[in-house]
């Protein structure tokens, strides 16, 4: 009976010591999952930023449909630039609001 108790206690101690070494494997796995999560978050952020850039490009070339259902041939950005110019804003202010260069603003105003 004493041998059985000593054997069970010895096995318990060995398993207890072994459990400390097993935790390192879980820590490595946890670090790996965390790195993967960070990488995925960065990729998602980059994709969202690219989608926003593409949306802005699409909106730049979009046309306005008036009440008759016909498309106005003047792009939205051109209309916006012309409208801001009519309000008396400087070329620099218009460039800041539309994210165009001053030269592009001047060209749009000259064309209209």
VOPA-159952 format. One record per residue (C-alpha): residue number from 0; residue in one letter; chain; x, y, z negated. Coordinates in steps of 0.2 Angstrom, whole numbers, plus 5000, padded with zeros to 4 digits. Layout:
N
num:residu:chaine:x:y:z
NUM:A:A:X:Y:Z
...
//
This chain:
112
num:residu:chaine:x:y:z
0:X:A:5000:5000:5000
1:X:A:5014:5012:4996
2:X:A:5022:5008:5013
3:X:A:5006:5013:5022
4:X:A:5005:5030:5012
5:X:A:5023:5034:5016
6:X:A:5021:5030:5034
7:X:A:5006:5040:5036
8:X:A:5014:5055:5027
9:X:A:5030:5053:5038
10:X:A:5019:5053:5054
11:X:A:5010:5068:5047
12:X:A:5026:5078:5044
13:X:A:5033:5073:5061
14:X:A:5017:5079:5070
15:X:A:5017:5095:5060
16:X:A:5035:5099:5065
17:X:A:5031:5094:5083
18:X:A:5016:5106:5084
19:X:A:5028:5121:5082
20:X:A:5037:5115:5098
21:X:A:5021:5113:5107
22:X:A:5016:5131:5104
23:X:A:5030:5137:5115
24:X:A:5022:5129:5130
25:X:A:5006:5138:5127
26:X:A:5015:5154:5125
27:X:A:5023:5152:5142
28:X:A:5006:5148:5150
29:X:A:4999:5163:5142
30:X:A:5012:5174:5149
31:X:A:5010:5167:5166
32:X:A:4991:5170:5166
33:X:A:4994:5188:5160
34:X:A:5007:5191:5174
35:X:A:4994:5184:5186
36:X:A:4981:5195:5179
37:X:A:4992:5211:5181
38:X:A:4996:5207:5199
39:X:A:4978:5204:5203
40:X:A:4973:5220:5195
41:X:A:4987:5230:5205
42:X:A:4981:5221:5221
43:X:A:4963:5226:5218
44:X:A:4968:5244:5215
45:X:A:4978:5245:5231
46:X:A:4964:5237:5241
47:X:A:4951:5250:5233
48:X:A:4963:5264:5237
49:X:A:4964:5258:5255
50:X:A:4945:5256:5257
51:X:A:4943:5274:5251
52:X:A:4956:5280:5264
53:X:A:4947:5271:5278
54:X:A:4930:5278:5272
55:X:A:4937:5295:5273
56:X:A:4943:5292:5290
57:X:A:4926:5286:5295
58:X:A:4917:5301:5288
59:X:A:4930:5312:5297
60:X:A:4924:5306:5314
61:X:A:4906:5303:5309
62:X:A:4892:5313:5318
63:X:A:4877:5322:5310
64:X:A:4860:5316:5316
65:X:A:4848:5331:5316
66:X:A:4829:5331:5314
67:X:A:4826:5326:5332
68:X:A:4836:5310:5329
69:X:A:4850:5316:5342
70:X:A:4868:5315:5336
71:X:A:4876:5332:5335
72:X:A:4893:5331:5345
73:X:A:4902:5341:5332
74:X:A:4911:5330:5319
75:X:A:4907:5333:5300
76:X:A:4924:5339:5296
77:X:A:4923:5352:5310
78:X:A:4906:5358:5304
79:X:A:4913:5359:5286
80:X:A:4928:5369:5292
81:X:A:4918:5381:5302
82:X:A:4905:5383:5288
83:X:A:4919:5387:5275
84:X:A:4927:5399:5287
85:X:A:4910:5408:5289
86:X:A:4909:5409:5270
87:X:A:4925:5419:5271
88:X:A:4938:5407:5264
89:X:A:4956:5408:5269
90:X:A:4964:5394:5280
91:X:A:4974:5388:5265
92:X:A:4958:5386:5254
93:X:A:4950:5377:5268
94:X:A:4965:5366:5270
95:X:A:4965:5362:5252
96:X:A:4946:5357:5252
97:X:A:4946:5347:5268
98:X:A:4964:5339:5266
99:X:A:4969:5345:5283
100:X:A:4984:5356:5287
101:X:A:4983:5375:5290
102:X:A:4987:5372:5309
103:X:A:4973:5360:5311
104:X:A:4961:5372:5303
105:X:A:4966:5386:5315
106:X:A:4964:5374:5329
107:X:A:4947:5370:5324
108:X:A:4942:5388:5322
109:X:A:4949:5393:5339
110:X:A:4939:5379:5348
111:X:A:4923:5385:5340
//
